[in-house]
Amino acid sequence: MNQGRLWTVVNPSIGLPLFLAAVAITSVIIHLALLTHTTWLPAYYNGKAHAALVVPAQTLVLPA
Protein backbone atom coordinates (compact mmCIF):
# COMPACT_ATOMS: atom_id res chain seq x y z
CA MET A 1 0.00 0.00 0.00
CA ASN A 2 1.37 3.37 -0.99
CA GLN A 3 1.61 5.80 1.95
CA GLY A 4 0.86 2.96 4.38
CA ARG A 5 3.03 4.51 7.07
CA LEU A 6 0.52 7.36 7.36
CA TRP A 7 -1.67 5.14 9.53
CA THR A 8 1.09 4.91 12.14
CA VAL A 9 0.50 8.65 12.74
CA VAL A 10 -3.27 8.93 12.11
CA ASN A 11 -5.68 6.28 13.33
CA PRO A 12 -7.79 4.96 10.38
CA SER A 13 -10.98 5.24 12.43
CA ILE A 14 -10.33 8.99 12.65
CA GLY A 15 -8.56 9.66 9.33
CA LEU A 16 -10.93 7.96 6.89
CA PRO A 17 -14.15 9.59 8.12
CA LEU A 18 -12.34 12.93 8.26
CA PHE A 19 -11.13 12.51 4.68
CA LEU A 20 -14.57 11.45 3.40
CA ALA A 21 -16.24 14.34 5.22
CA ALA A 22 -13.78 16.78 3.66
CA VAL A 23 -14.56 15.41 0.18
CA ALA A 24 -18.33 15.67 0.79
CA ILE A 25 -18.09 19.22 2.15
CA THR A 26 -15.93 20.31 -0.78
CA SER A 27 -18.42 18.83 -3.23
CA VAL A 28 -21.34 20.65 -1.60
CA ILE A 29 -19.43 23.97 -1.63
CA ILE A 30 -18.60 23.59 -5.34
CA HIS A 31 -22.21 22.75 -6.24
CA LEU A 32 -23.55 25.70 -4.24
CA ALA A 33 -21.07 28.01 -5.95
CA LEU A 34 -22.20 26.75 -9.35
CA LEU A 35 -25.86 27.23 -8.44
CA THR A 36 -25.36 30.79 -7.23
CA HIS A 37 -22.89 32.00 -9.88
CA THR A 38 -24.28 30.53 -13.12
CA THR A 39 -27.58 30.80 -14.93
CA TRP A 40 -27.53 27.52 -16.82
CA LEU A 41 -27.27 25.10 -13.88
CA PRO A 42 -30.42 26.24 -12.02
CA ALA A 43 -32.29 26.17 -15.34
CA TYR A 44 -30.99 22.65 -15.97
CA TYR A 45 -32.10 21.48 -12.52
CA ASN A 46 -35.55 23.02 -13.11
CA GLY A 47 -35.90 21.12 -16.39
CA LYS A 48 -35.86 24.06 -18.79
CA ALA A 49 -34.77 23.12 -22.29
CA HIS A 50 -31.75 24.78 -23.83
CA ALA A 51 -32.51 26.87 -26.90
CA ALA A 52 -31.48 25.09 -30.08
CA LEU A 53 -29.05 26.78 -32.43
CA VAL A 54 -30.71 27.55 -35.75
CA VAL A 55 -28.45 27.99 -38.78
CA PRO A 56 -30.01 29.46 -41.93
CA ALA A 57 -29.64 27.25 -45.00
CA GLN A 58 -28.09 30.08 -47.04
CA THR A 59 -24.96 30.18 -44.90
CA LEU A 60 -24.10 26.55 -45.58
CA VAL A 61 -21.57 26.39 -48.41
CA LEU A 62 -20.42 23.02 -49.68
CA PRO A 63 -17.13 22.72 -51.59
CA ALA A 64 -17.49 21.85 -55.26
All heavy atoms as a GROMACS GRO file, in nm:
protein
  483
    1MET      N    1   0.084  -0.118   0.000
    1MET     CA    2   0.000   0.000   0.000
    1MET      C    3   0.088   0.124   0.000
    1MET      O    4   0.177   0.137   0.084
    1MET     CB    5  -0.091  -0.001   0.123
    1MET     CG    6  -0.178   0.121   0.135
    1MET     SD    7  -0.309   0.098   0.254
    1MET     CE    8  -0.256   0.203   0.386
    2ASN      N    9   0.064   0.212  -0.094
    2ASN     CA   10   0.137   0.337  -0.099
    2ASN      C   11   0.093   0.427   0.017
    2ASN      O   12  -0.024   0.437   0.048
    2ASN     CB   13   0.108   0.405  -0.234
    2ASN     CG   14   0.201   0.521  -0.259
    2ASN    OD1   15   0.302   0.538  -0.191
    2ASN    ND2   16   0.166   0.602  -0.356
    3GLN      N   17   0.187   0.492   0.080
    3GLN     CA   18   0.162   0.580   0.195
    3GLN      C   19   0.103   0.503   0.313
    3GLN      O   20   0.027   0.558   0.392
    3GLN     CB   21   0.068   0.696   0.156
    3GLN     CG   22   0.113   0.776   0.037
    3GLN     CD   23   0.243   0.850   0.061
    3GLN    OE1   24   0.279   0.882   0.173
    3GLN    NE2   25   0.318   0.873  -0.046
    4GLY      N   26   0.138   0.378   0.329
    4GLY     CA   27   0.086   0.296   0.438
    4GLY      C   28   0.135   0.340   0.574
    4GLY      O   29   0.071   0.314   0.675
    5ARG      N   30   0.249   0.407   0.579
    5ARG     CA   31   0.303   0.451   0.707
    5ARG      C   32   0.224   0.568   0.766
    5ARG      O   33   0.241   0.602   0.882
    5ARG     CB   34   0.449   0.491   0.690
    5ARG     CG   35   0.535   0.369   0.652
    5ARG     CD   36   0.676   0.407   0.624
    5ARG     NE   37   0.742   0.449   0.749
    5ARG     CZ   38   0.861   0.504   0.755
    5ARG    NH1   39   0.927   0.527   0.643
    5ARG    NH2   40   0.912   0.538   0.869
    6LEU      N   41   0.135   0.628   0.685
    6LEU     CA   42   0.052   0.736   0.736
    6LEU      C   43  -0.032   0.689   0.853
    6LEU      O   44  -0.053   0.763   0.950
    6LEU     CB   45  -0.039   0.788   0.624
    6LEU     CG   46  -0.147   0.888   0.664
    6LEU    CD1   47  -0.082   1.022   0.694
    6LEU    CD2   48  -0.249   0.903   0.555
    7TRP      N   49  -0.077   0.563   0.849
    7TRP     CA   50  -0.167   0.514   0.953
    7TRP      C   51  -0.094   0.484   1.082
    7TRP      O   52  -0.158   0.448   1.182
    7TRP     CB   53  -0.244   0.392   0.903
    7TRP     CG   54  -0.322   0.425   0.779
    7TRP    CD1   55  -0.306   0.370   0.657
    7TRP    CD2   56  -0.425   0.524   0.766
    7TRP    NE1   57  -0.393   0.428   0.568
    7TRP    CE2   58  -0.466   0.523   0.631
    7TRP    CE3   59  -0.484   0.613   0.854
    7TRP    CZ2   60  -0.566   0.607   0.584
    7TRP    CZ3   61  -0.583   0.697   0.806
    7TRP    CH2   62  -0.622   0.692   0.673
    8THR      N   63   0.038   0.498   1.085
    8THR     CA   64   0.109   0.491   1.214
    8THR      C   65   0.099   0.625   1.286
    8THR      O   66   0.123   0.632   1.406
    8THR     CB   67   0.257   0.455   1.193
    8THR    OG1   68   0.320   0.555   1.114
    8THR    CG2   69   0.272   0.320   1.126
    9VAL      N   70   0.064   0.732   1.214
    9VAL     CA   71   0.050   0.865   1.274
    9VAL      C   72  -0.097   0.896   1.299
    9VAL      O   73  -0.132   0.947   1.405
    9VAL     CB   74   0.111   0.972   1.181
    9VAL    CG1   75   0.095   1.110   1.239
    9VAL    CG2   76   0.257   0.941   1.153
   10VAL      N   77  -0.183   0.864   1.200
   10VAL     CA   78  -0.327   0.893   1.211
   10VAL      C   79  -0.402   0.762   1.217
   10VAL      O   80  -0.383   0.675   1.133
   10VAL     CB   81  -0.375   0.975   1.089
   10VAL    CG1   82  -0.523   1.004   1.098
   10VAL    CG2   83  -0.296   1.103   1.076
   11ASN      N   84  -0.488   0.749   1.317
   11ASN     CA   85  -0.568   0.628   1.333
   11ASN      C   86  -0.670   0.622   1.219
   11ASN      O   87  -0.739   0.720   1.191
   11ASN     CB   88  -0.639   0.633   1.468
   11ASN     CG   89  -0.703   0.502   1.504
   11ASN    OD1   90  -0.696   0.406   1.428
   11ASN    ND2   91  -0.766   0.498   1.620
   12PRO      N   92  -0.684   0.506   1.149
   12PRO     CA   93  -0.779   0.496   1.038
   12PRO      C   94  -0.924   0.525   1.078
   12PRO      O   95  -1.002   0.574   0.997
   12PRO     CB   96  -0.764   0.353   0.988
   12PRO     CG   97  -0.631   0.310   1.033
   12PRO     CD   98  -0.604   0.384   1.161
   13SER      N   99  -0.960   0.497   1.201
   13SER     CA  100  -1.098   0.524   1.243
   13SER      C  101  -1.124   0.674   1.257
   13SER      O  102  -1.239   0.717   1.262
   13SER     CB  103  -1.129   0.453   1.375
   13SER     OG  104  -1.045   0.503   1.478
   14ILE      N  105  -1.020   0.753   1.262
   14ILE     CA  106  -1.033   0.899   1.265
   14ILE      C  107  -1.005   0.956   1.126
   14ILE      O  108  -1.078   1.042   1.077
   14ILE     CB  109  -0.933   0.961   1.365
   14ILE    CG1  110  -0.954   0.906   1.505
   14ILE    CG2  111  -0.939   1.112   1.361
   14ILE    CD1  112  -1.070   0.964   1.578
   15GLY      N  113  -0.902   0.909   1.059
   15GLY     CA  114  -0.856   0.966   0.933
   15GLY      C  115  -0.950   0.944   0.816
   15GLY      O  116  -0.974   1.035   0.738
   16LEU      N  117  -1.005   0.824   0.802
   16LEU     CA  118  -1.093   0.796   0.689
   16LEU      C  119  -1.224   0.874   0.695
   16LEU      O  120  -1.262   0.935   0.595
   16LEU     CB  121  -1.119   0.645   0.679
   16LEU     CG  122  -0.998   0.562   0.631
   16LEU    CD1  123  -1.032   0.413   0.632
   16LEU    CD2  124  -0.955   0.606   0.494
   17PRO      N  125  -1.294   0.876   0.808
   17PRO     CA  126  -1.416   0.959   0.812
   17PRO      C  127  -1.385   1.108   0.793
   17PRO      O  128  -1.462   1.180   0.730
   17PRO     CB  129  -1.474   0.934   0.950
   17PRO     CG  130  -1.420   0.802   0.991
   17PRO     CD  131  -1.284   0.794   0.929
   18LEU      N  132  -1.272   1.154   0.843
   18LEU     CA  133  -1.234   1.293   0.826
   18LEU      C  134  -1.208   1.324   0.679
   18LEU      O  135  -1.253   1.427   0.627
   18LEU     CB  136  -1.109   1.323   0.910
   18LEU     CG  137  -1.068   1.467   0.923
   18LEU    CD1  138  -1.177   1.546   0.995
   18LEU    CD2  139  -0.938   1.477   0.999
   19PHE      N  140  -1.140   1.234   0.610
   19PHE     CA  141  -1.113   1.251   0.468
   19PHE      C  142  -1.243   1.250   0.387
   19PHE      O  143  -1.265   1.335   0.301
   19PHE     CB  144  -1.018   1.141   0.418
   19PHE     CG  145  -0.999   1.141   0.271
   19PHE    CD1  146  -0.923   1.239   0.209
   19PHE    CD2  147  -1.057   1.044   0.192
   19PHE    CE1  148  -0.904   1.240   0.072
   19PHE    CE2  149  -1.040   1.044   0.055
   19PHE     CZ  150  -0.963   1.142  -0.005
   20LEU      N  151  -1.331   1.153   0.413
   20LEU     CA  152  -1.457   1.144   0.340
   20LEU      C  153  -1.547   1.264   0.368
   20LEU      O  154  -1.616   1.313   0.277
   20LEU     CB  155  -1.528   1.014   0.374
   20LEU     CG  156  -1.457   0.887   0.327
   20LEU    CD1  157  -1.529   0.764   0.377
   20LEU    CD2  158  -1.444   0.885   0.176
   21ALA      N  159  -1.546   1.315   0.490
   21ALA     CA  160  -1.624   1.434   0.522
   21ALA      C  161  -1.570   1.556   0.448
   21ALA      O  162  -1.647   1.639   0.399
   21ALA     CB  163  -1.624   1.458   0.672
   22ALA      N  164  -1.438   1.566   0.438
   22ALA     CA  165  -1.378   1.678   0.366
   22ALA      C  166  -1.415   1.674   0.218
   22ALA      O  167  -1.444   1.777   0.157
   22ALA     CB  168  -1.227   1.676   0.383
   23VAL      N  169  -1.418   1.555   0.158
   23VAL     CA  170  -1.456   1.541   0.018
   23VAL      C  171  -1.604   1.579   0.000
   23VAL      O  172  -1.639   1.651  -0.094
   23VAL     CB  173  -1.430   1.397  -0.031
   23VAL    CG1  174  -1.494   1.373  -0.167
   23VAL    CG2  175  -1.281   1.370  -0.037
   24ALA      N  176  -1.690   1.536   0.089
   24ALA     CA  177  -1.833   1.567   0.079
   24ALA      C  178  -1.858   1.716   0.097
   24ALA      O  179  -1.936   1.776   0.022
   24ALA     CB  180  -1.911   1.487   0.183
   25ILE      N  181  -1.791   1.779   0.190
   25ILE     CA  182  -1.809   1.922   0.215
   25ILE      C  183  -1.758   2.003   0.095
   25ILE      O  184  -1.824   2.098   0.052
   25ILE     CB  185  -1.739   1.964   0.345
   25ILE    CG1  186  -1.815   1.906   0.464
   25ILE    CG2  187  -1.727   2.115   0.357
   25ILE    CD1  188  -1.743   1.918   0.596
   26THR      N  189  -1.646   1.963   0.040
   26THR     CA  190  -1.593   2.032  -0.078
   26THR      C  191  -1.689   2.020  -0.196
   26THR      O  192  -1.712   2.118  -0.268
   26THR     CB  193  -1.455   1.973  -0.116
   26THR    OG1  194  -1.368   1.985  -0.003
   26THR    CG2  195  -1.396   2.045  -0.233
   27SER      N  196  -1.746   1.903  -0.215
   27SER     CA  197  -1.842   1.883  -0.323
   27SER      C  198  -1.965   1.971  -0.306
   27SER      O  199  -2.013   2.033  -0.402
   27SER     CB  200  -1.884   1.736  -0.329
   27SER     OG  201  -1.985   1.716  -0.422
   28VAL      N  202  -2.017   1.981  -0.186
   28VAL     CA  203  -2.134   2.065  -0.160
   28VAL      C  204  -2.100   2.212  -0.185
   28VAL      O  205  -2.180   2.285  -0.245
   28VAL     CB  206  -2.186   2.044  -0.016
   28VAL    CG1  207  -2.288   2.149   0.023
   28VAL    CG2  208  -2.245   1.905  -0.002
   29ILE      N  209  -1.983   2.258  -0.142
   29ILE     CA  210  -1.943   2.397  -0.163
   29ILE      C  211  -1.932   2.428  -0.312
   29ILE      O  212  -1.978   2.533  -0.358
   29ILE     CB  213  -1.811   2.425  -0.090
   29ILE    CG1  214  -1.835   2.428   0.061
   29ILE    CG2  215  -1.749   2.556  -0.135
   29ILE    CD1  216  -1.709   2.434   0.144
   30ILE      N  217  -1.875   2.337  -0.389
   30ILE     CA  218  -1.860   2.359  -0.534
   30ILE      C  219  -1.998   2.365  -0.600
   30ILE      O  220  -2.024   2.452  -0.685
   30ILE     CB  221  -1.771   2.251  -0.596
   30ILE    CG1  222  -1.627   2.271  -0.551
   30ILE    CG2  223  -1.782   2.250  -0.748
   30ILE    CD1  224  -1.533   2.160  -0.590
   31HIS      N  225  -2.088   2.274  -0.563
   31HIS     CA  226  -2.222   2.275  -0.624
   31HIS      C  227  -2.299   2.400  -0.586
   31HIS      O  228  -2.370   2.458  -0.669
   31HIS     CB  229  -2.299   2.149  -0.585
   31HIS     CG  230  -2.259   2.030  -0.663
   31HIS    ND1  231  -2.150   1.953  -0.632
   31HIS    CD2  232  -2.314   1.975  -0.774
   31HIS    CE1  233  -2.140   1.856  -0.720
   31HIS    NE2  234  -2.237   1.866  -0.808
   32LEU      N  235  -2.288   2.446  -0.464
   32LEU     CA  236  -2.355   2.570  -0.424
   32LEU      C  237  -2.298   2.690  -0.499
   32LEU      O  238  -2.373   2.780  -0.539
   32LEU     CB  239  -2.343   2.591  -0.273
   32LEU     CG  240  -2.432   2.504  -0.187
   32LEU    CD1  241  -2.403   2.526  -0.039
   32LEU    CD2  242  -2.578   2.531  -0.216
   33ALA      N  243  -2.167   2.692  -0.519
   33ALA     CA  244  -2.107   2.801  -0.595
   33ALA      C  245  -2.156   2.800  -0.739
   33ALA      O  246  -2.184   2.906  -0.796
   33ALA     CB  247  -1.954   2.791  -0.589
   34LEU      N  248  -2.168   2.684  -0.799
   34LEU     CA  249  -2.220   2.675  -0.935
   34LEU      C  250  -2.366   2.720  -0.943
   34LEU      O  251  -2.407   2.787  -1.038
   34LEU     CB  252  -2.206   2.533  -0.989
   34LEU     CG  253  -2.067   2.491  -1.033
   34LEU    CD1  254  -2.065   2.342  -1.065
   34LEU    CD2  255  -2.024   2.571  -1.153
   35LEU      N  256  -2.445   2.684  -0.844
   35LEU     CA  257  -2.586   2.723  -0.844
   35LEU      C  258  -2.604   2.873  -0.828
   35LEU      O  259  -2.694   2.932  -0.886
   35LEU     CB  260  -2.661   2.651  -0.732
   35LEU     CG  261  -2.706   2.510  -0.761
   35LEU    CD1  262  -2.761   2.445  -0.636
   35LEU    CD2  263  -2.809   2.508  -0.871
   36THR      N  264  -2.518   2.937  -0.750
   36THR     CA  265  -2.536   3.079  -0.722
   36THR      C  266  -2.463   3.169  -0.821
   36THR      O  267  -2.492   3.288  -0.827
   36THR     CB  268  -2.489   3.113  -0.580
   36THR    OG1  269  -2.352   3.077  -0.565
   36THR    CG2  270  -2.574   3.042  -0.477
   37HIS      N  271  -2.369   3.116  -0.899
   37HIS     CA  272  -2.290   3.200  -0.988
   37HIS      C  273  -2.310   3.170  -1.137
   37HIS      O  274  -2.241   3.228  -1.220
   37HIS     CB  275  -2.140   3.186  -0.955
   37HIS     CG  276  -2.106   3.246  -0.822
   37HIS    ND1  277  -2.112   3.174  -0.706
   37HIS    CD2  278  -2.068   3.371  -0.788
   37HIS    CE1  279  -2.076   3.252  -0.605
   37HIS    NE2  280  -2.050   3.372  -0.653
   38THR      N  281  -2.399   3.081  -1.171
   38THR     CA  282  -2.428   3.053  -1.312
   38THR      C  283  -2.578   3.063  -1.335
   38THR      O  284  -2.657   3.058  -1.241
   38THR     CB  285  -2.381   2.912  -1.354
   38THR    OG1  286  -2.452   2.815  -1.278
   38THR    CG2  287  -2.232   2.893  -1.335
   39THR      N  288  -2.615   3.078  -1.461
   39THR     CA  289  -2.758   3.080  -1.493
   39THR      C  290  -2.804   2.949  -1.554
   39THR      O  291  -2.922   2.916  -1.549
   39THR     CB  292  -2.787   3.194  -1.593
   39THR    OG1  293  -2.706   3.175  -1.709
   39THR    CG2  294  -2.757   3.329  -1.532
   40TRP      N  295  -2.713   2.873  -1.612
   40TRP     CA  296  -2.753   2.752  -1.682
   40TRP      C  297  -2.779   2.635  -1.588
   40TRP      O  298  -2.865   2.552  -1.616
   40TRP     CB  299  -2.648   2.712  -1.786
   40TRP     CG  300  -2.512   2.688  -1.730
   40TRP    CD1  301  -2.411   2.778  -1.719
   40TRP    CD2  302  -2.461   2.566  -1.677
   40TRP    NE1  303  -2.302   2.720  -1.661
   40TRP    CE2  304  -2.329   2.590  -1.635
   40TRP    CE3  305  -2.514   2.439  -1.662
   40TRP    CZ2  306  -2.249   2.491  -1.577
   40TRP    CZ3  307  -2.435   2.339  -1.604
   40TRP    CH2  308  -2.305   2.368  -1.564
   41LEU      N  309  -2.709   2.626  -1.475
   41LEU     CA  310  -2.727   2.510  -1.388
   41LEU      C  311  -2.863   2.512  -1.317
   41LEU      O  312  -2.932   2.409  -1.315
   41LEU     CB  313  -2.613   2.498  -1.288
   41LEU     CG  314  -2.610   2.369  -1.208
   41LEU    CD1  315  -2.594   2.248  -1.298
   41LEU    CD2  316  -2.498   2.370  -1.106
   42PRO      N  317  -2.907   2.625  -1.260
   42PRO     CA  318  -3.042   2.624  -1.202
   42PRO      C  319  -3.150   2.594  -1.307
   42PRO      O  320  -3.247   2.525  -1.277
   42PRO     CB  321  -3.057   2.765  -1.145
   42PRO     CG  322  -2.919   2.811  -1.120
   42PRO     CD  323  -2.836   2.749  -1.228
   43ALA      N  324  -3.132   2.646  -1.428
   43ALA     CA  325  -3.229   2.617  -1.534
   43ALA      C  326  -3.227   2.469  -1.568
   43ALA      O  327  -3.332   2.409  -1.593
   43ALA     CB  328  -3.198   2.701  -1.658
   44TYR      N  329  -3.110   2.409  -1.569
   44TYR     CA  330  -3.099   2.265  -1.597
   44TYR      C  331  -3.168   2.183  -1.487
   44TYR      O  332  -3.241   2.088  -1.516
   44TYR     CB  333  -2.952   2.226  -1.607
   44TYR     CG  334  -2.928   2.078  -1.621
   44TYR    CD1  335  -2.953   2.012  -1.741
   44TYR    CD2  336  -2.882   2.003  -1.513
   44TYR    CE1  337  -2.932   1.876  -1.754
   44TYR    CE2  338  -2.861   1.868  -1.525
   44TYR     CZ  339  -2.887   1.805  -1.645
   44TYR     OH  340  -2.866   1.670  -1.656
   45TYR      N  341  -3.147   2.220  -1.362
   45TYR     CA  342  -3.210   2.148  -1.252
   45TYR      C  343  -3.362   2.165  -1.252
   45TYR      O  344  -3.434   2.079  -1.206
   45TYR     CB  345  -3.153   2.192  -1.118
   45TYR     CG  346  -3.019   2.131  -1.083
   45TYR    CD1  347  -2.939   2.187  -0.986
   45TYR    CD2  348  -2.973   2.017  -1.147
   45TYR    CE1  349  -2.817   2.131  -0.953
   45TYR    CE2  350  -2.852   1.960  -1.116
   45TYR     CZ  351  -2.774   2.018  -1.017
   45TYR     OH  352  -2.654   1.963  -0.985
   46ASN      N  353  -3.411   2.278  -1.303
   46ASN     CA  354  -3.555   2.302  -1.311
   46ASN      C  355  -3.617   2.238  -1.434
   46ASN      O  356  -3.739   2.244  -1.451
   46ASN     CB  357  -3.584   2.452  -1.310
   46ASN     CG  358  -3.564   2.510  -1.173
   46ASN    OD1  359  -3.582   2.444  -1.072
   46ASN    ND2  360  -3.525   2.636  -1.167
   47GLY      N  361  -3.538   2.183  -1.524
   47GLY     CA  362  -3.590   2.112  -1.639
   47GLY      C  363  -3.617   2.199  -1.760
   47GLY      O  364  -3.686   2.155  -1.851
   48LYS      N  365  -3.565   2.320  -1.762
   48LYS     CA  366  -3.586   2.406  -1.879
   48LYS      C  367  -3.495   2.362  -1.993
   48LYS      O  368  -3.379   2.333  -1.974
   48LYS     CB  369  -3.558   2.551  -1.843
   48LYS     CG  370  -3.656   2.604  -1.741
   48LYS     CD  371  -3.628   2.747  -1.709
   48LYS     CE  372  -3.724   2.795  -1.601
   48LYS     NZ  373  -3.690   2.926  -1.552
   49ALA      N  374  -3.553   2.357  -2.112
   49ALA     CA  375  -3.477   2.312  -2.229
   49ALA      C  376  -3.384   2.423  -2.276
   49ALA      O  377  -3.416   2.541  -2.268
   49ALA     CB  378  -3.571   2.273  -2.341
   50HIS      N  379  -3.270   2.384  -2.326
   50HIS     CA  380  -3.175   2.478  -2.383
   50HIS      C  381  -3.220   2.514  -2.524
   50HIS      O  382  -3.266   2.430  -2.598
   50HIS     CB  383  -3.036   2.414  -2.386
   50HIS     CG  384  -2.928   2.504  -2.436
   50HIS    ND1  385  -2.897   2.622  -2.373
   50HIS    CD2  386  -2.845   2.495  -2.540
   50HIS    CE1  387  -2.800   2.681  -2.438
   50HIS    NE2  388  -2.766   2.605  -2.540
   51ALA      N  389  -3.208   2.641  -2.557
   51ALA     CA  390  -3.250   2.687  -2.690
   51ALA      C  391  -3.161   2.625  -2.797
   51ALA      O  392  -3.039   2.626  -2.785
   51ALA     CB  393  -3.244   2.839  -2.698
   52ALA      N  394  -3.222   2.572  -2.900
   52ALA     CA  395  -3.148   2.509  -3.008
   52ALA      C  396  -3.087   2.615  -3.099
   52ALA      O  397  -3.146   2.721  -3.122
   52ALA     CB  398  -3.238   2.418  -3.088
   53LEU      N  399  -2.971   2.588  -3.150
   53LEU     CA  400  -2.904   2.678  -3.243
   53LEU      C  401  -2.962   2.657  -3.382
   53LEU      O  402  -2.961   2.545  -3.434
   53LEU     CB  403  -2.754   2.652  -3.243
   53LEU     CG  404  -2.671   2.735  -3.338
   53LEU    CD1  405  -2.680   2.882  -3.300
   53LEU    CD2  406  -2.527   2.689  -3.337
   54VAL      N  407  -3.012   2.763  -3.442
   54VAL     CA  408  -3.071   2.756  -3.575
   54VAL      C  409  -2.977   2.822  -3.673
   54VAL      O  410  -2.941   2.938  -3.657
   54VAL     CB  411  -3.210   2.825  -3.578
   54VAL    CG1  412  -3.268   2.821  -3.718
   54VAL    CG2  413  -3.302   2.761  -3.478
   55VAL      N  414  -2.935   2.747  -3.775
   55VAL     CA  415  -2.845   2.799  -3.878
   55VAL      C  416  -2.923   2.812  -4.007
   55VAL      O  417  -2.980   2.713  -4.055
   55VAL     CB  418  -2.725   2.705  -3.897
   55VAL    CG1  419  -2.632   2.757  -4.006
   55VAL    CG2  420  -2.650   2.687  -3.767
   56PRO      N  421  -2.930   2.932  -4.065
   56PRO     CA  422  -3.001   2.946  -4.193
   56PRO      C  423  -2.934   2.864  -4.302
   56PRO      O  424  -2.812   2.848  -4.305
   56PRO     CB  425  -2.990   3.095  -4.224
   56PRO     CG  426  -2.953   3.161  -4.094
   56PRO     CD  427  -2.882   3.059  -4.014
   57ALA      N  428  -3.015   2.812  -4.395
   57ALA     CA  429  -2.964   2.726  -4.500
   57ALA      C  430  -2.874   2.800  -4.598
   57ALA      O  431  -2.789   2.741  -4.663
   57ALA     CB  432  -3.079   2.662  -4.576
   58GLN      N  433  -2.888   2.932  -4.610
   58GLN     CA  434  -2.809   3.008  -4.704
   58GLN      C  435  -2.662   3.018  -4.663
   58GLN      O  436  -2.575   3.039  -4.744
   58GLN     CB  437  -2.865   3.149  -4.721
   58GLN     CG  438  -3.002   3.146  -4.786
   58GLN     CD  439  -3.097   3.240  -4.715
   58GLN    OE1  440  -3.069   3.289  -4.606
   58GLN    NE2  441  -3.213   3.262  -4.774
   59THR      N  442  -2.634   3.004  -4.535
   59THR     CA  443  -2.496   3.018  -4.490
   59THR      C  444  -2.415   2.891  -4.507
   59THR      O  445  -2.295   2.892  -4.493
   59THR     CB  446  -2.492   3.060  -4.342
   59THR    OG1  447  -2.555   2.959  -4.264
   59THR    CG2  448  -2.558   3.195  -4.321
   60LEU      N  449  -2.481   2.781  -4.538
   60LEU     CA  450  -2.410   2.655  -4.558
   60LEU      C  451  -2.354   2.650  -4.700
   60LEU      O  452  -2.427   2.654  -4.798
   60LEU     CB  453  -2.503   2.536  -4.535
   60LEU     CG  454  -2.559   2.524  -4.393
   60LEU    CD1  455  -2.658   2.409  -4.387
   60LEU    CD2  456  -2.448   2.504  -4.294
   61VAL      N  457  -2.222   2.643  -4.710
   61VAL     CA  458  -2.157   2.638  -4.841
   61VAL      C  459  -2.079   2.509  -4.849
   61VAL      O  460  -1.991   2.482  -4.766
   61VAL     CB  461  -2.062   2.758  -4.860
   61VAL    CG1  462  -1.990   2.749  -4.993
   61VAL    CG2  463  -2.140   2.888  -4.847
   62LEU      N  464  -2.111   2.428  -4.948
   62LEU     CA  465  -2.042   2.302  -4.968
   62LEU      C  466  -1.935   2.319  -5.076
   62LEU      O  467  -1.958   2.384  -5.178
   62LEU     CB  468  -2.140   2.194  -5.009
   62LEU     CG  469  -2.249   2.161  -4.906
   62LEU    CD1  470  -2.347   2.061  -4.964
   62LEU    CD2  471  -2.188   2.109  -4.779
   63PRO      N  472  -1.817   2.261  -5.056
   63PRO     CA  473  -1.713   2.272  -5.159
   63PRO      C  474  -1.753   2.194  -5.284
   63PRO      O  475  -1.816   2.089  -5.277
   63PRO     CB  476  -1.590   2.212  -5.094
   63PRO     CG  477  -1.641   2.128  -4.981
   63PRO     CD  478  -1.772   2.186  -4.939
   64ALA      N  479  -1.713   2.246  -5.399
   64ALA     CA  480  -1.749   2.184  -5.526
   64ALA      C  481  -1.658   2.069  -5.560
   64ALA      O  482  -1.553   2.049  -5.519
   64ALA     CB  483  -1.745   2.287  -5.638
   0.00000   0.00000   0.00000
